[in-house]
């Protein structure tokens, strides 16, 4: 299969069956509900129907509660995880069990309650530390803070900037009246002062001090000495730390709930999906109305599920004008399915067009292996892919495609490496040369051709592969046009250029250059003015098509020279590191240097080859026939992140 056929489904059912109906649709997992905006915009429908209410906000709040609890456990009670830890398996009925969901939400609430208390205690601790820091500069002041002076004198505590001249300040205060100034302490920002002043000249002394930037100390309404207050804060901090440790210990004791919380997250995700679907339903008293898209392969299962309800429904093929709104789902075999990663990154094909994955897969895998071209690198890719798929069983949106694709590209890389005689570059000949003293170049591994010695042949082969892929794209484009009834357009566009390339090939093969040039000119004159009005229009069409297609085809074909360039670059880098290691003459240092260099080369090429391969597919190939813009099919179904589901 390729692009899955969709059916427009409209259904009317009893409102009392709403929850059971949605539960059945969730189980079948093949219906995407549409937003009912077009019905609500119609006055006839809007007078009879209204949106269904839902508990979506509550479900999302529960999901947030669980996600926060998981993060709390990861912070305070981290568990050692296995690199290839397998996901837990649950039956569908267990996943949707209400009692299990309620129990895990209670545990999440308890964990989050402890976390909130820890946060509050931490905030209180920070405030007390700030109070301690504020009191620390005054610690040498041993007079109780509630003592503000005597009947005749006042005690003033305050600060001035650290840049203030203390002697000038003290002199100014004494000159203004009966006052004595003492510096208690200082830091990079301020000096901390004690001023004894006669009440009769208090204002004059303050005016003199303010000229130096004096401001009163902010010691609140504290009583007792500064040291006594600091000691009281120490006791309070000790109590807070003790309480916080108890709360953290309570969280750690619940660390074993992590897997349960993860499963609970998946449980609530299904509630979120169901409640979100409810908002796409329309209700009118005792009935409800549903409009959406269903994937055709699951229609029999859907009809069996709907047969359990008192409902009326219709299924119909989408009209061509509805194609832009029809969601797209790609279904292919195991060898082609990994290519979904490429189309997902680029753009899904439009509904009613061609799925590019079966056409792209052989080229993508072939080109990747050609650029990488090393048996050692290919083995690593195959082993990594096999181990990850067996042990971790990735199920994420990207990993489930990327890991199998890496394995397929690893097979291609190994085959091309065998053809070019590359095993971590020339590792084996260099190693044999160190051990036996034989010149490595005199006994290389067997190869059909060498990227270094046969670079021109590799370049020509790359361009030939490019021509084949471009011709494939042109053929698909012709097929699409003929299928739409545009046969003449197909003949005059891609068909004409197929004939031009055939004539050019015949000229090169037979030497009949002049007749073939005449034939090419006749073909272009007869076809490239198609669709243009008037003589001038047809002439301009001929010249415009000639210029655009010649430059376009030439540049596209030359883009495939990157296949040769990356093959050559990878081989050269690997050999350079191997020769650097061989210079030492020691097998151990050789192996270390060679492996470090090959690891860097492998890391660079595994990404670089993917990027360049993507470019060839998305620009040179897709540009010939691909219609993008498809919207992904998102049915109401059981979708989990942490557990695997066994459907019943």
C-alpha positions, 0 to 999 in steps of 0.5 A: 500500500501507499497513501491510505484511502480515506472515507468521509464518515458522518454519524448520528447517535444517541447522546447517552451513548457518547462515552461508550461510542468514543471508547469504541472509536478509541479502541478501533483507532481509525477515525479522525474527528473534524472540527465542526466549524463549517456546521456551526457557521451554517444557520440551519445546523447552528439552530439545532446543534451545539458543541459538546462540553468536555472535561478537557481542562481537568484531564490536562490538569491531571496530566500536568500533575503526573508529569510534574510528579515524574520530574520530582522523582527524577530530581530527588529519587533518580533511578539507574536506567538501562540503556536498552530498558524495554517498555512495560506491557499493559492490556488495553483494559488495564490502561483504561482502568479508572481505579488504577488512574485514580490511585496513581493520581493520588500518589502524584498528588502526594509527591507533588505535595511534598515537593511544594513543601520542599519549595516553600521551606527552601524559599523560607530558608533563602529568606532567613539566609538573607536576614542573616547576611543583613545582620552579619555586618552588625555582629560587633554591635553588642547593645540590644537593638531595642535600646535607642539611646538615653534621655539626652542621647540617641544611638543611630545605626546606618551605612554610607558608601564604601567610597566615603572618607570616614575621617572627613565624615567623623569630623563633619559630624563632630563639627555639627554638634556633640556626636561620636562616630564609630565604624563597626565594619565595612565591605566592598559596597558600604561602611557600617556605622554607630553614631552617638549624638546629643538629642539637641543637635541630632538634626544638624548631625544627620544633615552633615552625615547625609552629605556623605550618603548616610542612610539608616540601617534596616534592622526591622523591629528586632530586640536583643543583640545582633548575635542573639538574633543571628543565633535565633536564625541559626536555630530556625534554619536548622529546624527548616533543614530538618523538615526539608530533609524529612520531606525529601526523604518522603519523596525518595521513599516513593521513588519506586512509583516512577514506572507507575506514574509513567503508566499513569501518564499514558492512562491520562493521555487517553482521557485527554484524547477522548475529552478533546474528541468530545469537543469536536462532537455536536449535540442536539438534545438527545442526539449527537453528530460526528463528522470525520475521516476513517482509514479504509482498511479498518472500515470493516472493524469500524462497522462492527464496532458501530453495529453495537449502537443505535446509530445511523452513519454514512461512509463516502469517498472524498470528492476531489475538491475535498482532497486538500482537507483529507488527512494523509497516512502512509502505509508501506512494507518493512523495507519502505516504511523507514523512509517515512522519516524522510517524508515526515521531515520534508512534507507529507504528500498531498492526498490523491497524489503519489507516495514517494517512499517506494520510489525513493527507498532504493535510491536513498539506500543505494546513494547512502551506501555509496557515499559511506562505502566502508565495510567496517562502518557498515558493520557498525551501523548494522549491529547498532540497528539490530541491537537497538531494535531488539533491546530497546524496541524504539517506538518514538515518532522518529526513532522507530524509522531512523534505527531501521533506516540506519540498518538498511543503509548499513547493509548498502554501506557494507556492500559498497565497502566490499566493492571498493576494498574499504574496511576502516579505510586501509586498516588491514593492509596497514596493520599487516604492514606493521606486523610483517614489514610488507608494503601495505600498498603492495597487498591491498584488499580485493576491490572491484574499483578504488575511489582514489585510483578510479575517481573519474569512473566513480564520477561517471557512475554517479552521474549515470545514477543521477540520470536514472533517478531523474528519469524515474521522476520524469516517468512518474510525472508523465504517469500522473499527467496521463492519469489526469487525462493530460496525455498531450501535455505529458508527451510535450513535456517529459516525453519530449525530453525523454526523446531528446536524451535518447537522441543525444545518447544515440549520437554519442553511441553511433557517432551520427551527431548531425542527424541526431541534432536535427531530430532534437531540434524537430522534437523541440520545435514540435513540442515546446510551444504546446499550450502557448498562444500565437506564433510569438508565444510559441517561439518564446515558449520554445526558447524559454523551455530550451534554456530552462530545461537545459540548465535545469537538467544539467545542474540537477545531474551534476548535483549527483557528483556529490556521491563521488565526492563524499565517497572519496573524502571518506576514504581519504580521511580514513587512510590519512589517520591509518597512515598517521598511526602506522608512522609510529611503527607500534601496533598498539599506538597504530590501533589507537590513532586509527580507531580515534580517526575512524571514529571521527570520520564515521561520526562526520560521515553518518550525518553528512551522508544523510544530509546530502542524500536528503538533498538529492531526494528532496530537490533533484528527485521530488522536484520532478513529480512530488506534490506536498502539503498533506496533513497527517492523519491523527485518529482517535486512538490509543497512543502511549509514550511509556508502555506498550499496549496489548489490544484485546 
